[in-house]
Amino acid sequence: MIAIPIIIFPLTLALLIFFSYKNNHKDVLKQLTFIREKYHDKILLEKTDVTCETSTSGLKNGKYLFTKCDLIFLENALTIIVSRKIGKQKLYSNLIFIESKIALGHGAIKRFNLHSFNGDVYIEFGESGFTSTNVTVQLKNLTPEEKNLIKIA
């Protein structure tokens, strides 16, 4: 009798997480389609499976904690597409569009450094508070050529 709840609870939790990601995935795909259509002539490069580290302060928000993302380098903007792999499927969970010192929908860029510690690209945005989140993103292993494509500050 005890074995059934032990099996059902983790399975139910896994399905809830999967369907939550699936809904976010659809929203992010719509945003990506819009960006690719609107800025098709301004896309300089797309890079997938970029390793990164993030941290947050203030209101803890799991959508800003990730270790992999895809990047779209535009003439005057950078798009960070947060993804997670579940099995062999890549699911997108968030999109951060950075242009003119602003992470649209997330807050102003507070700090930006193309050559921070260990050569990482360091981006900090948002506000730390009870109802808001400050986010730090460190993009790792970008080549000097890729770093030169980032024109957000």
N, C-alpha and C positions, 0 to 999 in steps of 0.2 A: 504493500500500500504506500509506503514512504517513497519508493523508487519512482513511482509515476510523477509526483510533483517535482522531484529532483530533475527529471528529464524534461518535463513540460515547461517549467519556468525558464530555463536557459534558451530553449527552442523558441518560446514566445518572445522573449527579449530580443533574440537575434532577428526574428521576423519583423518586429517593430522597428528596429534600427535599420534593417534593409529597406523597408517601405518608406521610412522617413528619408533616407538617402535617395531613394528612387524619385520621390517628389521633388527634392532639391535638384536632382540630376536633370529632370525635365526643364525646370526653370532656368538652370544654368545653360543648358543646350539652346534654349530660346534666346538667351542673352548673347551667346556665342554666335548664333546665326545672324542676329542683328548686327553685331560688331563686324563680322566678316562681310556682310552685305554693304553696310554703310561705309566701312573703311577699307574695302578690298584693295584700293590703289595706294593705301598708306601703310599696309602691313609690310614690315621690313624682314621679319623672321618669326617663325614659331618654333618653340623648343618644348619638348615633352619630358616628363619625369625628372624635373629639376629637384635636387635634394635641398631641403631648407629646414630651418629651425624657427619656431615661433614662441613667443611668450606674451602673456596678457597681464594687465593689472586693472583693478576696478571691478566692474561687473564681469564675472567669469563667463565667457561665452565660448563654447566648444567649437563653434564654426571657425574660430581663428586659431585653433590649435591643430597644426598639420605638419607633416614631414615631407610631403611630395606635392608638387604643383606643376602645371604647364604654364608657359609664358607666351604671350603674343607681344612682340616688340612693334610699336607703331611709330610713325615719324615724331610725334610729340606726346606719346602716352605709353603706358605699360599696362598690360592686363595680366593679372595673376589668377589662374583658374585652379582652385583647390580640388584635389582628387584623392580618392582612397581606392585601393583595390580590394574587392571582396571576391575571393577565388580568382578567376581569370578576368573578371569584369571590372572595368574602371568606372567608378561612379563619381561624378562631379558634385561637390557639396556647397561651393561658394565661388563667387567671382568678385575680384577686387580690381576696379578700373581706376588707374592713377593718371591724372592729367592736371597740369598747371598747379602743382603743389597741393592737390586735393585727391584723396581716395574717395571717389564719388560714393555717397551714401554711408561712408564710414568715418569721415573727418579729415581735417587738414593734416598735411605731412608736417610732422614736428622735427624730425631729423632724417637726413638722407645722406648716405656715404657710399660711394661706389667702391672704395678701397678700405673697408674697415678691417678689423682683426681677421687674420688668416686669409685676406683677400676677398672676404664675403661682401655682398652688397647688403647694406643695412638700411631698412626703411622702418620708420616709426610713425604711427598715425593714431588719431582718436584721442579721447580724454579719459582719464582715470577718475571714476566716481562711483556712486551707488547705483546709478542708472546708465552708466556709459563705460566703455571699455577702451583702454589704451593697448595698442597692439604693436609688437616688434616682430619684424620678419627679416630673417637673414637668408639670402639666396646664396647657395654654395656652388662652387666649381663652375662659375661662368667664365668664359674666355675673355681676354681683353677686348676682342672685337664685339662680343655680345654686350659687355659693359658699356662700350662706347655708343651702343644703340639706345641706351636708356636716357631719355631726355625729359625728365619730369621735374627737375628743380630749376 
